[in-house]
Amino acid sequence: MPSSAIEFIKFDSLSEEELNNYEQAVAFIKGVENPFRLKPSRVVELVSKKLPNFNMPLHTKCWKYYEARPREIDINYKGDYASYMEGFDGYLYSMSWVKFLIEELRDVTKLEEVKMQAI
């Protein structure tokens, strides 16, 4: 595997001659957006647009049933659907979780199974 070096250069301080000496290579650094930005109330709001009877108690049953997050606070937890967020001091959810719930709970049998879970 070839190795590469990255050199950060402040171009506005270089002369024309120095600029011409650099090979043309440009890299873009894409910022990483946190996928976990939905409060539980927002998850309920989004899911209930597709499944009108979806509510907060059902959301609680869902994250427990599907083990979307730990039952206890784990400040280091980051899963596929939820992550503990310091500052918010709780778990936030991803749009993947919303999409998963909408798809999964369209199955009436699965919905009834989830509803049977204790909170």
C-alpha positions in Angstrom: 0.0 0.0 0.0 1.5 3.3 -1.0 2.1 5.8 1.8 1.1 9.5 1.5 2.0 12.6 3.4 -0.4 15.4 4.0 1.0 18.9 4.1 -1.2 21.8 5.1 -0.3 25.0 3.4 -1.6 28.5 3.8 -1.8 29.4 0.2 -2.5 33.1 0.6 0.9 33.6 2.1 2.8 31.9 -0.8 4.4 33.8 -3.7 3.5 33.0 -7.3 6.7 31.1 -7.7 6.0 29.0 -4.6 2.5 28.3 -5.8 3.7 27.1 -9.2 6.1 24.7 -7.5 3.4 22.7 -5.8 1.8 19.8 -7.7 -1.9 20.2 -8.3 -3.6 18.0 -5.7 -6.8 19.0 -3.9 -8.5 17.1 -1.2 -11.9 17.9 0.3 -12.6 17.1 3.9 -16.2 16.4 4.5 -17.6 17.2 7.9 -19.1 14.3 9.7 -22.7 14.9 10.6 -24.0 13.2 13.7 -26.8 10.9 12.6 -28.2 10.8 16.1 -30.2 14.0 16.4 -33.8 13.1 17.0 -35.3 13.4 20.4 -37.8 10.6 21.3 -40.7 13.1 20.9 -39.5 13.8 17.3 -39.3 10.1 16.5 -42.9 9.7 17.7 -44.0 12.7 15.6 -42.4 11.3 12.5 -43.5 7.7 12.9 -47.1 8.7 13.7 -47.4 10.5 10.3 -47.3 7.0 8.8 -48.7 5.0 11.7 -51.3 7.2 13.4 -51.6 5.3 16.7 -47.8 5.4 17.4 -47.2 7.2 20.7 -44.5 7.7 23.3 -45.3 4.5 25.4 -45.2 2.5 22.2 -41.8 4.1 21.3 -40.5 3.1 24.7 -41.7 -0.5 24.1 -40.1 -0.5 20.7 -36.6 0.6 21.8 -36.8 -2.1 24.5 -38.1 -4.8 22.2 -35.6 -4.1 19.5 -32.8 -3.3 21.9 -32.2 0.0 20.1 -30.3 1.2 23.2 -29.4 0.0 26.7 -32.0 0.2 29.4 -29.5 1.8 31.7 -27.5 5.0 31.0 -24.3 4.2 29.2 -22.5 7.4 28.3 -20.3 5.5 25.8 -23.1 3.8 23.9 -23.4 4.3 20.2 -25.5 1.8 18.3 -27.1 1.6 14.9 -30.3 3.4 15.9 -29.4 5.4 19.1 -26.6 7.0 20.9 -26.1 8.6 24.3 -25.5 12.3 23.9 -23.8 14.3 26.6 -25.2 17.8 27.0 -28.6 16.4 26.2 -28.1 13.8 28.9 -30.1 11.2 27.2 -30.4 9.1 24.1 -31.0 10.6 20.6 -32.2 8.5 17.7 -31.4 8.4 14.0 -33.6 8.6 10.9 -32.7 5.0 10.3 -34.6 4.2 13.5 -37.6 6.1 12.2 -37.5 4.2 8.9 -37.0 0.9 10.6 -40.0 1.5 12.9 -42.3 2.5 10.1 -41.4 -0.5 8.0 -41.4 -3.0 10.9 -44.6 -1.9 12.5 -46.7 -2.1 9.3 -46.8 -5.8 10.1 -49.8 -6.0 12.4 -48.5 -9.2 14.0 -45.2 -7.6 14.8 -47.0 -4.5 16.1 -49.1 -6.5 18.5 -46.1 -8.4 19.7 -44.3 -5.2 20.5 -47.4 -3.8 22.3 -47.4 -6.8 24.6 -44.0 -5.8 26.0 -44.0 -4.3 29.5 -42.7 -0.8 29.8 
